[in-house]
Amino acid sequence: MKRLALLAFAAAVTSTAMPAFAQTPAAPAPSAWTDIAPMPQAQVEAGATLLDGKIYVMGGWNNEAAPFGEVQIYDIAANTWSVGAPLPEPIHHQGVVAVGGRIYVVGGFGKRFSERAPLDTVHIFDPKTGAWTKGAPLPSPRGAGIAAAIGTSIYYAGGERRRAPGSPPPKQGSHPVYEPVADLAVYDTVKDMWTQLPPMKVARDHAVGGALNGKLYVIGGRDRPVYDLTAIEEFDPASGAWRERAPMPNGRSGGAGTAMDGKFFVFGGEGNNAVASGIFPQAESFDPATNSWIKYADMPLPRHSQVAIAAGNRIYIPGGAVKRGGSDVTGKGDAFEVK
């Protein structure tokens, strides 16, 4: 393993005035939902990525009592599931991305969620050999952050860590042991090296995000006791700066999202105090070109902490939980398409 590099950048984040944006239309834009084959084993708080026409869903749990190392693989063309080589250790709330034909599993938590242990590990899977190896560790242990690949680099933003000893007391309603972070770091998969970058303006965990048009987006999330942050931040690797974009019409955390056709789509999530389940049913997309949001027909089965992967003209959304928290896990699978 090559040495970990931490390069200090200016901590100041570039802030700009919020540009005008279009309101979400009253009527949903044309779209369609289709069932896909259900997962053999229900899975929530997992990570997922697309590689060679298959969706790899990794880690999480199907019972909050214990995370697992389960890897389930969905073959898009065949509409079938199979079981893959398990993770080297049980992990949940981890980032999963594919770069150069290999799959990278970044950070996350060990142990059950109530006593979660933030991780700094990077596990690398090569489907050709079926073997796992380790990469340079994250600059700091954390889970429930955003991992996204841009070129041969992996960006990891936000997440949750243990409060440092002697840190200021948390605000009322916050978790006494854990806190969200605004940190951003980038991993060079060629050099096996991490570099610290300027942090976000908003510290958050359980956000939705990913890469779109060569930029990193972090959308919504939570800072307990607030579960429905609306803030969007966009990071440009070329300039090394963050900027704010049009906020979410429906702030939420623990949803699923992915980029397709020049937009970033967000599905479901939790923090909805208007319903007993606590789950948001919304399906919406953000268009960076117009700095505006578009809404679509609600999810057939609203849920949170599922995964969302775009392939072709569809977004595949398996797993999740139908009630706020980590129980009531489902193996339901949906395919979403814009008409």
N, C-alpha and C positions, 0 to 999 in steps of 0.2 A: 504494500500500500504506500502510495506516495504521501508526502507530508501534507498536512492541512494548511492551506494558506488563507490568512485573514487580512485583507487589505482594507485599511480604514478609508472610508469615504466621508464626505461631508454629511452630517446628520440632517441638515436642513432639507426639507422636501419642497419641491417647487409647487407653489399653490397659485392657481389662477382663479379669476372670478368665474362663477358658474355660468356657462353659456345658456342661452335660451334653448328650450327643447319642446318638442311636440308632446301633447298629452296623449295618453293611451286612448285609442278609439273606444267608443261605447260598445260597438259590436265586434265580436272576435273575428280575426282574419281567417280565411278559409284554411282548414287543416283537417287531418284525419288521424284517428287512433286505431291501431290494429293489435290484436293479441299475438304474442309470440309464445313459443314453448316455455312453460314454467321451469324455474330452476329445480334441479333434483333436490337441493337442500336450500331452504330459506336462508337468506344472507342479508345482513344490514351492517352499516358502518364499515363497508369494505372499500377497496380501491379497484379501479379498472382501467384497462387500456386496450387499444385495437392493434393487432399485429397479424399480418398475412390473412386477412379476412375472418379473423376470429377475435372474440372479445374475452379477455382474461379478467375474471372477477376474483379478487384475492383478499383473504383475511376477513376481519370483522367478527361477527358471531351470529348464531341462530338462537342463542339463549344468553341473556345478559350475564348470567352467572360466570361465563368463561369465554374469552376470545378463542378463535381457532386459526389454524394455518391453512384452511381449506382453499383450494384453487379450483374454480369451476370455469369451463371454457365453452363459450357459445359459438357454434359454427353458423354464421349468418346464412350462407347459401343453403345449408341442409336444415336449418331451424331445429338443431339438436344441441344437447349439452353433453359434455364429457368431463371427467375429473383429471386434473393435471397434477404435476409434482407439487407437493405442499410447500408452503413457506418454511424457511429454516426455523422460525419461531412463531408462536401465535401473536398476531398483531391486529389492532383495529385503529381506525381513524388515520391511516397512513396515506401518503401520496403514491400513485402508481403511474408511470409514464413509460413509453417505448422510445428508444433512441438507437439507431444503427442496428436494428434487428435484435436488440436485447431489451429486457424489461427491468426497470429500476423501481424499487420499493423504498420510499424515503420517509424517515421519521415514523410517527405514530405513537401508540400507547401499548404497553404490555399490561398484564393483569386485567381484572374486570374493571368496568368504567368507574365504579364508585371508589376504587383505590388505584386509579390509573397511574402508570409510571411512564412519563414522557421518554421517548427514545431518540437517539441521535444516529441510529444505524442506517446504512444504505446497503440493501441487498440487491444483487444483480443476477438475473436469470437469463440463461442462454437456451432458447428452445431447441437449438440444434444438438446440444449435448445433454440437455435436461439437468444441467448442474447449476447450483447457486454459488456465487462468490460474494465477497464484500468489497465495498468502495470506501473512500474516505468519509468519515462521519460528518454529520451536520455540525456547523459551528456551535449550536446549542440544542439540547434535547427538547423536542416539542412534537405535538400531534395536532390533528384537526386543522392543519394548514392547507395551503394551495400549492400543488406541484404542477408545473407545466414545462413542456419542452419547446425550445425555440432553437432551431438548428441542432447543434450537438451539445447544447447547454440545457441544464435543468434549473428552473427558478423555483424557489420555495419561499412563500410569503405567509406571514401571520401565523396563527396557530395558538396553542395553549401550552403553558409550562407551569412548573411549580413556582410559587412565590419565593423569591430569594430571602434568606434569613436577614432580618433587620429591615426589610422593605416597609414602606409606609402601610398603615392599616388599610385594608380594602374598603371601598365605599359600601354603604349599606345595601344589602341584597347581593353583593358579589360573593363568589366562592372564597372561603377563608384560606384555602390551600393552593388554588390554581388562579392564574391570571392570563388574559390574552396578550399577545405581543404584536408589534407592528413590523418586526424584523423582516428583511429580505436578504436572501443569499443566493448565489448562483454557483452551480456545480459544472465544471468543465469535464465532460465524460471522457475526453481524450487524455487530459493531463491528470485526471483523478484528483481534482483540487477544488475546494470551495473558496469563494470570495464574498465578503460581506458587502452589501450595497445599501444605498439610502433607504431608510424605513418608510412605511406608509404613514399617512397622516392619522389614520384611524386604526388603533389596535383592535384586533378581532380574531375570533376562531369560528369554526364551523361555517365559514363563508363558502360561496360558490365562485369558481374562477377557472381560468385557463388561458391558453394562448390564442390570439386571433390577429391575423395580418402582421405577424412579427412583434406583437406587443402583448404584455401580460395584463389580464384583467382580474381584479378582486372585487366581488360583488356581494353586498349584504353581510350576513354573519351575525355574531352575537358578542356582547360584552355584558355578562350577567350583572344585573337581572334583566337587561334588555336582550330580547331574543329576535328582534325584528329590525336590525339596522338596515338603512336604505342606501348608504353611501357606496359609490363605485369609484375605484381608483384605477388608473391606467398607467402602466410603467412602460417607458420606451427605452429599450436597451441601447439604442443609438445615442440618445442624449443623456441617459442615466438619471432621468427625472420622472417623477410621478405627476399626474394631473387628475383633477376631479372631473367626473362626467355626470350626466343626468341621473339623478337618484332613482331607485326602484319605485314603481308605483305601489308594490306590495312588498315591503321589507320583510325579510325572513332569514332563517338560518337552517343549516342541516338539509338544504335542498340538493338538487343535482343539476349540473349544467355542462354544456359543451358548445363548441363553435361549429357552425355550418352555414354555408352560403353567405359569408361576410357578416354574419350576426352571431351574437352569443345568446343561447337559449337557457332558460332557467325553469326547472320543474319542481313543484311541491315545496316541502320544507315545513318547519315547525315554528311555533310561537304565535299561532292564531288563537287568540283568547275569545274569539266570537263563536267558536264551536267546541263541543265537548272533547273531540279528538285532539284538538290543538294543532291540526294539520291544515296547511294551505293547499288548495286544489289547483292553483293557477299555473298556467303554462304561458310564459312570456319570453320575448326576445329583445335584446338591446342592439340597436343599429349604430355603430360608431360613426358612420358617414353622416347621419342626420342627428346624432345625439338624442335619439328618441326611442321609446319603447313601443312594442307591438304585442297585443294579447291574442291568444288563441283559445280554442275550446279547452275547458278544464280537464285535468287528468281523469280517466274513468275510475281509477281507484287512487284517491289522494294519499300520499305517503311522504315520508322523509327518510333521509340517509340512504337512499337508493344510489345507483350509479347511472350515468348517462353517457353514451358513446355514439358519436356520429359516424356513419358509414354510408357512402353514396348519398342518396337523397332522403335518408331516414335517420332518426335518432332512436337508439335502443335503450330501454330503461327497465332493467330487471331489479328485483329485490326491494328492500326497504322495510319500513315499519308503518303501520296504519294508525298508530296512536303516539302521542308525544312521549318521548323517553325511548328506552331500548327494548321494550317488549312488543308483543303482537307483530312479530316478524313475518314477512311474506316472501314467497318465491315468485309472485306474479311478475309477468313480463309484458311490456308494451313496446310498440313501435310507433313513433310519431312522425308525421309527414306534413309538410306545408303544401297546400294545393295552389 
